[in-house]
């Protein structure tokens, strides 16, 4: 049996339904609690069951974020095929110089940190496909530039077009396998490398990360190591 507790939200999971009912009854007898039944939502993550599969997604949460910041995200139906432009590293190196009053006003009012926080929450739970993009754009959270804002809008337009994406766990065996990789000196400002990994279990990712390394690797072998 597994118990997952976050503040006053609890998930109980077990292969034996009688044990689950027994534990829930003891909780409800001891504390003022409500049995919400079969899990459907937990911390803005939706859980759905199909025959032989379990799926998690954050489409409801993503829709709320898109609606809240719609005025900053360009035409309502504009979508993108990729989280970042392929030339994003070069574009993000462009420094803002002699901005017009209109551009400066846009930059001052752009909700950069709020959008980074929202996309980070998505990337941590159900959207490994945007982890790299969020990691790159989060580096500009303390001092956003026009280029960084433009790339963040691009990412949000990608999310708009893939809002229903999630993770599905299925299969008859509990297979586990992992992939890992690293670039070399991919960050053009610091020349640090980025490490990425993803671990799959029952055909779905259960752990992943894309992170800038803390030191400068002097060779591709060192970056990989």
C-alpha positions as semicolon CSV with decimal commas, in nm:
position;residue;x (nm);y (nm);z (nm)
1;X;0,000;0,000;0,000
2;X;0,117;0,352;-0,082
3;X;0,007;0,680;0,078
4;X;0,079;1,008;-0,098
5;X;0,013;1,311;0,123
6;X;0,035;1,680;0,032
7;X;-0,092;1,913;0,307
8;X;-0,456;1,794;0,337
9;X;-0,479;1,594;0,014
10;X;-0,419;1,219;0,033
11;X;-0,397;0,945;-0,229
12;X;-0,427;0,584;-0,116
13;X;-0,323;0,314;-0,360
14;X;-0,316;-0,062;-0,314
15;X;-0,372;-0,378;-0,516
16;X;-0,631;-0,491;-0,259
17;X;-0,947;-0,278;-0,261
18;X;-1,055;-0,409;0,081
19;X;-0,737;-0,268;0,238
20;X;-0,804;0,069;0,075
21;X;-1,157;0,079;0,217
22;X;-1,030;-0,018;0,561
23;X;-0,766;0,258;0,569
24;X;-1,011;0,519;0,440
25;X;-1,262;0,422;0,708
26;X;-0,999;0,460;0,981
27;X;-0,895;0,802;0,848
28;X;-1,256;0,924;0,834
29;X;-1,328;0,794;1,186
30;X;-1,023;0,967;1,332
31;X;-1,029;1,295;1,135
32;X;-1,286;1,526;0,981
33;X;-1,228;1,411;0,623
34;X;-1,419;1,356;0,300
35;X;-1,382;1,045;0,087
36;X;-1,369;1,178;-0,271
37;X;-1,385;0,832;-0,425
38;X;-1,172;0,717;-0,715
39;X;-0,889;0,955;-0,801
40;X;-0,971;1,203;-1,078
41;X;-0,770;1,518;-0,998
42;X;-0,474;1,578;-0,768
43;X;-0,281;1,907;-0,752
44;X;-0,400;2,011;-1,100
45;X;-0,313;1,671;-1,249
46;X;-0,601;1,483;-1,408
47;X;-0,605;1,103;-1,385
48;X;-0,810;0,892;-1,627
49;X;-0,831;0,517;-1,664
50;X;-0,881;0,317;-1,979
51;X;-0,877;-0,056;-2,038
52;X;-0,521;-0,168;-1,962
53;X;-0,387;0,187;-1,927
54;X;-0,369;0,485;-1,694
55;X;-0,325;0,840;-1,821
56;X;-0,226;1,163;-1,647
57;X;-0,242;1,512;-1,797
58;X;-0,276;1,878;-1,701
59;X;-0,501;1,996;-1,982
60;X;-0,744;2,169;-1,743
61;X;-0,460;2,358;-1,576
62;X;-0,300;2,445;-1,911
63;X;-0,631;2,585;-2,041
64;X;-0,658;2,807;-1,731
65;X;-0,307;2,944;-1,785
66;X;-0,371;3,006;-2,155
67;X;-0,697;3,186;-2,079
68;X;-0,541;3,397;-1,803
69;X;-0,253;3,524;-2,020
70;X;-0,431;3,518;-2,356
71;X;-0,371;3,888;-2,421
72;X;0,008;3,831;-2,425
73;X;0,011;3,523;-2,647
74;X;-0,062;3,662;-2,993
75;X;-0,351;3,556;-3,219
76;X;-0,591;3,320;-3,031
77;X;-0,550;3,034;-3,279
78;X;-0,175;3,066;-3,332
79;X;0,009;2,742;-3,254
80;X;0,364;2,610;-3,297
81;X;0,505;2,269;-3,385
82;X;0,809;2,290;-3,155
83;X;0,867;2,427;-2,800
84;X;1,159;2,646;-2,917
85;X;1,285;2,778;-3,246
86;X;1,594;2,594;-3,367
87;X;1,786;2,924;-3,368
88;X;1,675;3,010;-3,012
89;X;2,029;2,999;-2,859
90;X;2,147;3,265;-3,104
91;X;1,833;3,477;-3,066
92;X;1,847;3,473;-2,688
93;X;2,198;3,618;-2,696
94;X;2,066;3,940;-2,850
95;X;2,082;4,213;-2,587
96;X;1,822;4,488;-2,565
97;X;1,966;4,824;-2,671
98;X;1,784;5,153;-2,725
99;X;1,436;5,009;-2,681
100;X;1,146;5,225;-2,789
101;X;0,900;5,342;-2,524
102;X;0,645;5,093;-2,659
103;X;0,887;4,801;-2,635
104;X;0,999;4,901;-2,288
105;X;0,637;4,925;-2,172
106;X;0,570;4,580;-2,317
107;X;0,876;4,438;-2,142
108;X;0,782;4,597;-1,810
109;X;0,430;4,452;-1,820
110;X;0,507;4,109;-1,965
111;X;0,427;3,838;-1,701
112;X;0,753;3,652;-1,759
113;X;0,798;3,501;-1,412
114;X;0,433;3,396;-1,389
115;X;0,451;3,216;-1,724
116;X;0,782;3,051;-1,635
117;X;0,629;2,928;-1,309
118;X;0,326;2,786;-1,491
119;X;0,532;2,612;-1,760
120;X;0,772;2,480;-1,496
121;X;0,481;2,317;-1,313
122;X;0,369;2,155;-1,639
123;X;0,719;2,033;-1,725
124;X;0,771;1,882;-1,380
125;X;0,454;1,672;-1,378
126;X;0,325;1,567;-1,721
127;X;0,511;1,752;-1,998
128;X;0,872;1,630;-2,036
129;X;0,859;1,756;-2,395
130;X;0,893;2,116;-2,276
131;X;1,157;2,059;-2,006
132;X;1,450;2,180;-2,216
133;X;1,268;2,490;-2,336
134;X;1,157;2,583;-1,984
135;X;1,509;2,529;-1,851
136;X;1,659;2,759;-2,115
137;X;1,401;3,035;-2,071
138;X;1,414;3,020;-1,690
139;X;1,771;3,152;-1,711
140;X;1,628;3,492;-1,809
141;X;1,368;3,515;-1,531
142;X;1,567;3,769;-1,327
143;X;1,604;4,007;-1,621
144;X;1,385;3,919;-1,921
145;X;1,475;4,050;-2,265
146;X;1,254;4,109;-2,568
147;X;1,404;3,797;-2,729
148;X;1,331;3,587;-2,419
149;X;0,971;3,713;-2,407
150;X;0,929;3,629;-2,775
151;X;1,058;3,274;-2,720
152;X;0,832;3,231;-2,416
153;X;0,533;3,334;-2,628
154;X;0,649;3,076;-2,883
155;X;0,653;2,809;-2,609
156;X;0,303;2,905;-2,490
157;X;0,175;2,883;-2,848
158;X;0,322;2,533;-2,866
159;X;0,141;2,442;-2,543
160;X;-0,179;2,586;-2,691
161;X;-0,150;2,345;-2,983
162;X;-0,063;2,046;-2,763
163;X;-0,278;2,128;-2,461
164;X;-0,421;1,777;-2,433
165;X;-0,084;1,599;-2,429
166;X;-0,015;1,380;-2,128
167;X;0,148;1,056;-2,017
168;X;-0,001;0,710;-2,062
169;X;0,115;0,408;-1,865
170;X;0,030;0,071;-2,014
171;X;0,167;-0,274;-2,094
172;X;0,155;-0,617;-1,936
173;X;0,507;-0,601;-1,788
174;X;0,668;-0,348;-1,553
175;X;0,963;-0,275;-1,781
176;X;1,199;0,005;-1,687
177;X;1,461;0,170;-1,905
178;X;1,641;0,503;-1,913
179;X;1,798;0,738;-2,167
180;X;2,051;1,012;-2,098
181;X;2,249;1,255;-2,310
182;X;2,438;1,584;-2,293
183;X;2,545;1,851;-2,537
184;X;2,883;2,021;-2,515
185;X;2,917;2,391;-2,436
186;X;2,564;2,449;-2,561
187;X;2,512;2,767;-2,360
188;X;2,677;3,037;-2,570
189;X;2,719;3,278;-2,279
190;X;2,873;3,051;-2,015
191;X;2,986;2,761;-2,239
192;X;2,835;2,518;-1,992
193;X;2,673;2,198;-2,115
194;X;2,318;2,073;-2,064
195;X;2,239;1,727;-1,930
196;X;1,911;1,553;-2,002
197;X;1,764;1,220;-1,897
198;X;1,433;1,036;-1,896
199;X;1,334;0,713;-1,720
200;X;1,045;0,504;-1,856
201;X;0,829;0,260;-1,659
202;X;0,529;0,076;-1,804
203;X;0,577;0,260;-2,134
204;X;0,556;0,606;-1,979
205;X;0,814;0,851;-1,839
206;X;0,828;0,863;-1,458
207;X;1,138;1,080;-1,410
208;X;1,309;1,334;-1,635
209;X;1,523;1,646;-1,623
210;X;1,702;1,895;-1,845
211;X;1,960;2,092;-1,649
212;X;2,254;2,321;-1,714
213;X;2,570;2,168;-1,569
214;X;2,738;2,356;-1,284
215;X;3,090;2,350;-1,434
216;X;3,242;2,403;-1,778
217;X;3,329;2,071;-1,944
218;X;3,659;2,077;-2,131
219;X;3,561;1,794;-2,365
220;X;3,252;1,621;-2,496
221;X;3,351;1,311;-2,296
222;X;3,359;1,514;-1,974
223;X;3,020;1,665;-2,055
224;X;2,873;1,319;-2,110
225;X;3,037;1,180;-1,797
